[in-house]
Amino acid sequence: MAKLKNEPLLLKKAVEVAENYAKNRGYSGFSSTDAAKDKVECLYRLLVHDRLIQPLAIDQENGVNMKHKLALWIARQLPKDHPLLK
């Protein structure tokens, strides 16, 4: 798994976009006390359920791989000239 350039910033953007997507689907939102790893897992599973991203293999489902998958997802959604992709 090759690390993306600006992966932490891409992950932050992915969580922001995925949260808005979840709210548009009717999810009530996350509380400020929810752990970041729980947010990432919830958003990852939502996107997999809606077939927006391909699921990881069962033995590779962990926080690091889920974060990487979300970063890859948002990198493909952003326009090619977006500052996070440079």
Secondary structure by P-SEA (a helix, b strand, c coil): cccccaaaaaaaaaaaaaaaaaaaaccccccccccaaaaaaaaaaaaaaaccccccccccccaaaaaaaaaaaaaaaccccccccc
